[in-house]
Amino acid sequence: MIDNIEQHIKEHLSNTVFHTVGDVADEMGRECYVVGGYVRDILLDRPSKDIDFVTVGSGIEVAEKVAKKLGPRTSVAVFKTYGTAQVKSQGLELEFVGARRESYTRNSRNPIVEDGTLEDDQRRRDFTVNAMAICVNKDAYGKLLDPFDGIGDMERRIIRTPLDPDITFSDDPLRMMRAIRFATQLGFDIYPETFEAIIRNRERIRIITRERIFDELMKIMKSAKPSRGFYLLKESGLLDIILPELSALCGVEVVNGRGHKDNFEHTLQVLDNVAEKSGYVWLRWAALFHDIAKPVTKLYDKNTGWTFHNHNFVGAKMIPRIFKRMKMPMDSKMKYVQKLVELHMRPIALVEDTVTDSAVRRLLFDAGDDIEDLMLLCEADITSKNQEKVKRFIDNFKLVREKMKEIEEKDRIRNFQPPVDGLEIMRVFGLEPCQEVGQLKEKIKNAILDGVIGNNHEEAYEYMLVKAKEMNLIPKESGN
C-alpha cells in the first residue's frame, strides 16, 4: 500500500485527461468520479490504462463532449443499450457510464437498471476494493470516497463484498469467479464470510455462460501464481462444476499400504513451475491438463503398484471435448495443448532410457517448433521431494537437449518434409492417389528418422526404389 495516499492520488490525477473530464463535467453541472479498478490500482501502484468514470446523469453525453475537447485524434464509441461510451485518447481507454442502481431476478445475472446516485453505484459494486471513487470536479478534485473501507481491506489484503455476500453472489454468480480471480492476481485472501457465501452459492454458477467463466479462468491462468486460483476453485466447490476432470485428480488412494501421489497437487506444482519460466498462457493450460487422464487410467497391480498407462494418449483425446464444452478456441491453440499433453512422457522416457539418435529424431519430428515448450513442461513435471532424483533428471534432460541440438544441426529433422513426396512417387510409378503411395512415404520418413538414410533427395530416392521393388511396384520408365 502507498504511504501518502492523498499525494499519490494527486500525482496520478495530474494527467491532463482527468482535468479535461472534470472541466467538461463542471460545464455540464454533473458530478463525475473515477471509480473501480483504476482507483484500486492507483492505491496498489499497479499500472493501468483503462479508466472508468461514473457521472450522475448520462455518461454518454459527458463522453461525447470529452471526446470533442480532447481533439481530432480521439475516438468515441457509444453503446446505447448499456448506457456506456468509450473514449480512446493518448493510449488510454476511458469508459463513461451514468450512476445507477440495480436489481436482479432469480434466473438471470442481467440486472434491472435504474438511474441512481454515486452511493447507489458504489453499493452495486462487487468488492470493497472496487467500490472506491475519486472526484474529478474542480471543487473536490482528488477527493477519495470510500464508504466500505476498501483502503482498510487493501491494507488487510482481503477480498470482501460491500453488502451481504449471499445477495451479491446470488444476483451475479460470476462475481464468485471474480473474487477468486482478484485473490489470485493480487495475492489477497478472501474474507471468510465472503468465501463461505461462495460455497453456499456455488450451484448458481450454472447460469453463467461458459465464455464468461473461461474469461475469468484465463485471467487466473495469466497470474504470477495461477495455482492459488485453482486451489480456491476446488475448496469452494466451483471446480467440481466447472472442470470436473481436473477436480477428479484430487486425493490419494491406498491399497495394501501403497498409495500414489495426489495428482491435483502435483499438477498445480507443475503449473506454477511453468509459470515461473513462461508467460505463454497456452503452455500453462498444457501444464494444467498434462495428467488430466490419470483418474480414468489408474490401475493397481500387486507387483508394480499404481499405474497410469497411456494417460498421455487418453488425455490428448480428452482435450477437444474439454475445449468444446468450455468454449475455448477450437483452433491451433487447442491442437498445441493436445500435442503437448500427448508428448509430455516422451522426453522423460528418453531420460530414463539410453538416449538413441533415432528416438531424438522422432521426438524432434513430432514436436516440431514446440520442442522447447515441451522440454520446459517436462522439466516442470519433476516435482519429487527427493533432491538427488531431481538433480539426476535435470542433468539427463541437459544431455537430451545437447543430443537434440547435435542431431538438429546435422539432420535438420524439426518440421522436415520427406525429400521424396507423394507427387513424385505417383509420377515415378504412374500411380493415382492410393494406399501404396502413403506406405512408401511412411517408409522413407521412418528410414530418415531411424538414421538408415540421410535427409536428402538422392538417398531417399534410392531407398524408395528398393522398397517399391519389395512391394512389386515398377517405375514407369522400366515398364515401357
C-alpha positions in Angstrom: 0.0 0.0 0.0 1.1 3.6 -0.7 2.1 5.6 2.4 0.8 9.0 1.4 -2.5 8.2 -0.3 -3.6 11.8 -1.0 -0.2 12.7 -2.5 -0.2 9.5 -4.7 -3.7 10.2 -5.9 -2.7 13.8 -6.8 0.3 12.6 -8.8 -1.9 10.2 -10.8 -4.6 12.8 -11.4 -2.0 15.3 -12.8 -2.6 13.8 -16.2 -4.5 16.4 -18.3 -7.1 13.8 -19.3 -8.6 13.9 -15.7 -8.7 17.7 -15.7 -10.4 17.7 -19.1 -13.1 15.3 -17.9 -13.6 17.3 -14.7 -13.9 20.6 -16.7 -16.5 19.1 -19.0 -18.5 17.7 -16.1 -18.4 21.1 -14.4 -19.5 22.9 -17.5 -22.5 20.4 -17.7 -23.2 20.7 -14.0 -22.5 17.0 -13.5 -20.8 15.1 -10.7 -18.1 12.9 -12.1 -15.8 10.3 -10.5 -13.0 7.9 -11.4 -14.3 4.5 -10.0 -13.5 0.9 -9.6 -10.4 -0.9 -10.7 -8.4 2.2 -11.7 -8.8 3.6 -8.2 -7.7 0.3 -6.7 -4.7 0.1 -8.9 -3.6 3.6 -8.1 -3.5 2.7 -4.4 -1.7 -0.6 -5.2 0.7 1.2 -7.5 -0.3 -1.1 -10.4 -0.1 0.3 -14.0 -3.4 0.6 -15.8 -4.6 2.3 -19.0 -8.4 1.5 -18.5 -10.1 4.3 -16.6 -13.8 4.1 -15.6 -15.8 7.3 -14.9 -19.2 7.5 -13.3 -21.3 10.6 -13.8 -24.6 11.4 -12.1 -26.7 11.7 -15.3 -25.9 10.5 -18.8 -22.4 9.1 -19.1 -22.7 9.1 -22.9 -23.3 12.9 -23.1 -20.2 13.5 -21.0 -18.1 11.1 -23.1 -19.1 12.8 -26.4 -18.2 16.3 -25.1 -14.9 15.0 -23.6 -14.0 13.4 -27.0 -14.6 16.8 -28.7 -12.4 18.6 -26.2 -9.6 16.1 -26.4 -9.1 16.8 -30.1 -9.4 15.2 -33.6 -7.3 12.1 -32.8 -9.7 11.0 -30.2 -12.3 8.2 -31.0 -15.6 7.6 -29.2 -17.8 4.5 -29.3 -21.3 4.7 -27.9 -23.2 1.6 -26.6 -26.7 2.9 -26.1 -28.1 -0.5 -25.0 -25.8 -0.4 -21.9 -25.8 3.4 -21.5 -22.0 3.5 -21.8 -19.4 5.2 -24.1 -15.7 4.6 -24.6 -13.2 7.3 -25.5 -9.7 6.4 -26.7 -7.1 9.1 -26.3 -3.3 9.3 -25.5 -3.1 5.5 -25.2 -5.8 5.5 -22.6 -9.3 3.9 -22.7 -11.9 6.0 -20.9 -15.2 4.3 -20.1 -18.2 6.5 -19.1 -21.4 5.4 -17.5 -24.2 7.1 -15.6 -24.5 6.2 -11.9 -27.1 3.5 -11.4 -28.8 1.2 -9.1 -29.5 -2.4 -9.9 -32.0 -5.2 -9.0 -32.0 -8.8 -10.2 -34.4 -11.7 -10.9 -33.5 -15.2 -9.7 -32.8 -16.8 -13.0 -30.7 -14.1 -14.7 -27.5 -12.2 -14.0 -28.7 -9.4 -16.2 -29.9 -6.6 -13.8 -32.8 -4.3 -14.0 -31.0 -0.9 -14.2 -32.3 2.5 -13.0 -30.6 5.9 -12.7 -29.1 6.4 -9.3 -26.7 8.4 -7.1 -22.9 7.8 -6.7 -23.8 6.0 -3.4 -26.2 3.7 -5.3 -23.4 3.0 -7.8 -20.9 2.2 -5.1 -23.3 -0.2 -3.3 -23.8 -2.3 -6.5 -20.0 -2.9 -6.9 -18.7 -6.4 -6.4 -16.0 -5.9 -3.8 -15.0 -3.1 -1.4 -11.6 -2.7 -3.1 -13.5 -1.9 -6.3 -16.1 0.4 -4.7 -13.9 3.4 -4.1 -14.3 6.7 -6.1 -12.2 9.8 -6.7 -13.9 13.1 -7.6 -12.6 15.0 -10.7 -14.9 18.0 -10.3 -12.9 21.2 -9.5 -14.4 21.8 -6.1 -13.4 18.4 -4.7 -10.7 17.4 -7.2 -8.8 14.3 -6.0 -11.2 13.6 -3.0 -11.4 9.9 -2.2 -14.9 8.4 -1.4 -14.5 5.1 0.3 -17.8 4.1 2.0 -17.0 0.4 2.6 -13.4 0.8 3.8 -11.8 -0.5 0.7 -8.5 1.0 1.8 -8.6 -0.9 5.0 -9.3 -4.1 3.1 -6.3 -3.5 0.8 -4.1 -3.0 3.9 -5.5 -6.2 5.3 -5.2 -7.8 1.8 -8.7 -9.2 1.7 -11.4 -9.5 -0.8 -14.8 -8.7 0.7 -18.3 -7.7 -0.7 -19.7 -4.3 0.3 -23.1 -5.8 1.1 -24.5 -9.2 2.1 -22.3 -11.7 0.1 -25.2 -14.1 -0.4 -27.2 -11.4 -2.2 -24.1 -10.3 -4.1 -23.3 -13.8 -5.4 -26.8 -14.9 -6.0 -27.6 -11.8 -8.0 -24.5 -12.1 -10.2 -22.8 -15.5 -9.8 -19.9 -14.5 -12.0 -18.7 -12.4 -9.0 -17.7 -15.7 -7.3 -15.2 -16.3 -10.1 -14.1 -12.7 -9.9 -13.5 -12.9 -6.2 -11.1 -15.9 -6.8 -9.5 -14.2 -9.7 -8.8 -11.0 -7.8 -7.4 -13.0 -4.8 -5.1 -14.8 -7.3 -4.0 -11.7 -9.2 -3.5 -9.5 -6.1 -2.3 -12.2 -3.7 -5.1 -11.4 -1.3 -7.2 -13.6 0.9 -11.0 -13.9 0.5 -12.8 -12.8 3.7 -14.1 -15.9 5.5 -17.8 -14.7 5.4 -17.4 -13.9 1.7 -15.8 -17.3 0.9 -18.5 -19.2 2.9 -21.1 -17.4 0.7 -19.3 -18.6 -2.4 -19.5 -22.2 -1.1 -23.3 -21.7 -0.4 -24.0 -20.2 -3.8 -21.7 -22.3 -5.9 -24.5 -24.0 -7.8 -25.6 -20.6 -9.1 -22.5 -20.6 -11.4 -24.5 -22.9 -13.7 -26.5 -19.9 -15.1 -23.3 -18.2 -16.2 -22.2 -18.7 -19.8 -19.0 -20.8 -20.4 -17.5 -17.9 -22.3 -17.6 -15.7 -19.2 -16.3 -18.5 -17.0 -13.4 -19.1 -19.4 -12.6 -15.4 -19.5 -12.1 -15.5 -15.7 -10.1 -18.7 -15.9 -7.8 -17.1 -18.4 -7.1 -14.2 -16.1 -6.4 -16.6 -13.3 -4.1 -18.6 -15.6 -2.1 -15.4 -16.5 -1.5 -14.6 -12.9 2.0 -14.9 -11.4 1.0 -17.9 -9.3 -2.1 -19.5 -11.0 -2.3 -22.5 -8.7 -3.8 -20.2 -6.0 -6.9 -19.7 -8.1 -7.4 -23.4 -8.8 -7.0 -24.3 -5.1 -9.7 -21.7 -4.3 -11.9 -23.1 -7.0 -11.5 -26.6 -5.6 -12.0 -25.5 -2.0 -15.2 -23.6 -2.9 -16.7 -26.4 -4.9 -16.8 -24.4 -8.1 -14.2 -26.6 -9.7 -16.4 -29.7 -9.4 -19.0 -27.9 -11.6 -16.7 -26.1 -14.0 -13.9 -28.6 -14.6 -14.8 -31.9 -13.0 -12.0 -33.7 -14.9 -9.5 -31.5 -13.0 -11.3 -32.0 -9.7 -11.1 -35.7 -10.2 -7.3 -35.5 -9.8 -7.7 -34.8 -6.1 -6.9 -37.3 -3.4 -4.7 -40.3 -2.7 -5.9 -43.9 -2.9 -4.1 -46.5 -0.8 -4.2 -50.3 -1.4 -2.2 -52.7 0.7 -0.3 -49.8 2.2 0.7 -48.4 -1.2 -0.6 -45.0 -2.3 0.0 -42.8 -5.3 0.8 -39.1 -5.1 -2.0 -36.5 -5.1 -2.2 -35.7 -8.8 -4.1 -32.5 -8.2 -1.3 -31.1 -6.0 1.3 -32.4 -8.4 -0.5 -30.7 -11.4 -0.7 -27.4 -9.7 3.0 -27.6 -8.8 3.8 -28.2 -12.4 1.6 -25.3 -13.4 3.5 -22.9 -11.1 6.8 -24.3 -12.2 5.9 -23.5 -15.8 4.5 -20.1 -14.8 7.9 -19.2 -13.3 9.6 -19.8 -16.6 7.0 -18.8 -19.2 4.2 -16.3 -19.6 2.7 -18.2 -22.6 -0.8 -19.0 -21.4 -1.4 -22.0 -23.6 1.8 -23.7 -22.3 0.2 -23.1 -18.8 -3.0 -24.8 -20.0 -1.0 -27.7 -21.2 0.6 -28.0 -17.8 -2.8 -27.9 -16.1 -4.1 -30.7 -18.4 -1.0 -32.8 -18.8 -2.2 -35.5 -16.4 -5.9 -35.0 -16.9 -6.5 -38.7 -17.8 -4.8 -40.2 -14.7 -8.1 -40.8 -12.9 -9.5 -42.7 -15.8 -6.4 -44.8 -16.5 -5.5 -45.5 -12.9 -5.0 -49.2 -12.0 -3.4 -51.1 -9.1 -1.2 -54.0 -9.7 0.1 -56.1 -6.7 3.5 -56.4 -8.3 4.1 -52.9 -9.7 1.8 -50.8 -7.6 -0.2 -47.9 -9.1 0.0 -47.4 -12.9 -1.5 -44.8 -15.3 -0.7 -46.5 -18.6 -1.3 -44.4 -21.7 -2.6 -41.4 -19.7 -0.9 -39.1 -22.1 -2.7 -40.6 -25.2 -6.1 -40.8 -23.4 -5.5 -37.2 -22.1 -4.9 -35.9 -25.6 -8.2 -37.4 -26.7 -10.0 -35.6 -23.8 -8.6 -32.2 -24.8 -11.0 -31.4 -27.7 -14.1 -32.4 -25.6 -13.0 -30.1 -22.7 -12.2 -27.2 -25.0 -15.5 -27.5 -26.8 -17.5 -27.7 -23.6 -15.6 -24.7 -22.0 -16.0 -22.6 -25.3 -12.2 -22.5 -25.5 -10.7 -21.9 -29.0 -11.0 -24.9 -31.2 -8.0 -23.9 -33.4 -4.3 -24.2 -33.4 -4.2 -23.4 -29.6 -6.2 -26.5 -28.8 -4.0 -28.6 -31.1 -0.9 -27.2 -29.4 -2.2 -28.2 -25.9 -3.3 -31.6 -27.2 0.1 -32.2 -28.7 2.0 -31.3 -25.5 -0.3 -33.5 -23.4 0.3 -36.4 -25.8 4.1 -35.9 -26.0 4.9 -35.0 -22.4 6.0 -38.5 -21.5 8.5 -38.8 -24.4 11.4 -36.8 -23.1 11.0 -38.4 -19.7 11.3 -41.8 -21.4 14.5 -40.6 -23.1 15.9 -39.6 -19.7 15.1 -43.0 -18.2 16.4 -45.0 -21.2 19.5 -44.7 -23.3 19.3 -41.6 -25.5 19.4 -43.0 -29.0 19.7 -40.8 -32.2 16.5 -42.4 -33.6 14.4 -41.6 -30.5 15.6 -38.0 -30.5 14.9 -37.6 -34.3 11.4 -38.9 -33.8 10.8 -36.5 -30.9 12.1 -33.6 -32.9 9.9 -34.5 -35.8 6.7 -35.0 -33.7 7.2 -31.9 -31.6 8.4 -29.6 -34.4 8.6 -25.9 -33.3 7.1 -26.7 -30.0 10.0 -28.8 -28.8 11.3 -26.1 -26.4 7.9 -25.7 -24.8 7.7 -29.5 -24.5 11.0 -29.7 -22.8 10.1 -26.8 -20.4 6.9 -28.7 -19.5 8.8 -31.9 -18.9 11.3 -30.2 -16.7 8.5 -28.6 -14.7 7.0 -32.0 -14.3 9.8 -33.1 -12.0 8.2 -32.4 -8.6 9.9 -35.1 -6.5 10.9 -34.1 -3.0 14.0 -36.4 -3.5 16.6 -33.8 -4.4 19.0 -36.5 -5.8 16.3 -37.8 -8.1 15.5 -34.2 -9.3 19.2 -33.5 -10.0 19.6 -36.7 -11.9 16.6 -35.9 -14.1 17.7 -32.3 -14.7 21.2 -33.5 -15.6 19.8 -36.1 -18.0 17.5 -33.5 -19.6 20.6 -31.4 -20.3 22.0 -34.4 -22.2 18.8 -34.8 -24.2 18.9 -31.1 -25.1 22.6 -31.5 -26.2 21.7 -34.5 -28.3 18.7 -32.7 -29.9 20.9 -29.7 -30.8 23.6 -32.0 -32.3 21.0 -34.0 -34.4 19.1 -30.9 -35.5 22.3 -29.3 -36.7 23.3 -32.4 -38.6 20.0 -33.8 -39.9 17.5 -30.8 -39.9 14.7 -33.0 -38.7 12.5 -30.5 -37.0 9.4 -29.9 -39.2 11.1 -31.7 -42.1 9.2 -32.9 -45.1 10.5 -36.1 -46.7 12.7 -35.2 -49.7 10.6 -37.5 -51.9 6.9 -36.5 -51.7 3.7 -38.2 -52.8 3.5 -36.4 -56.1 7.0 -37.7 -57.1 6.1 -41.2 -56.0 2.9 -41.1 -58.2 4.8 -39.7 -61.1 7.6 -42.3 -60.9 5.3 -45.3 -60.6 2.4 -44.0 -62.7 0.0 -44.2 -59.7 -3.1 -42.4 -58.7 -3.5 -41.4 -55.0 -3.7 -44.8 -53.2 -2.5 -46.7 -50.1 0.8 -47.7 -51.7 1.8 -44.1 -52.0 1.2 -43.4 -48.3 3.1 -46.6 -47.4 6.1 -45.6 -49.4 6.1 -42.1 -47.9 6.0 -43.6 -44.4 8.8 -46.0 -45.1 11.0 -43.1 -46.4 10.1 -41.0 -43.4 10.9 -43.8 -40.9 14.2 -44.6 -42.6 15.3 -41.0 -42.2 14.2 -40.8 -38.6 15.9 -44.1 -37.8 19.1 -42.9 -39.4 19.1 -45.6 -42.1 19.4 -42.9 -44.8 20.2 -39.3 -44.7 17.7 -36.5 -45.0 18.4 -35.8 -48.7 16.8 -36.5 -52.0 19.4 -38.8 -53.5 19.4 -41.3 -50.7 15.6 -41.0 -50.2 15.0 -41.7 -54.0 17.3 -44.8 -54.0 15.6 -46.1 -50.8 12.2 -45.6 -52.5 13.2 -47.7 -55.4 14.4 -50.5 -53.1 11.2 -50.5 -51.0 9.0 -50.2 -54.1 10.5 -53.3 -55.6 9.7 -55.2 -52.4 6.1 -54.0 -52.9 6.1 -55.2 -56.5 5.9 -51.6 -57.8 7.7 -50.9 -61.1 8.8 -47.5 -62.2 7.0 -46.2 -65.3 10.2 -45.9 -67.3 11.1 -49.5 -66.5 7.6 -50.7 -67.6 7.8 -49.2 -71.1 
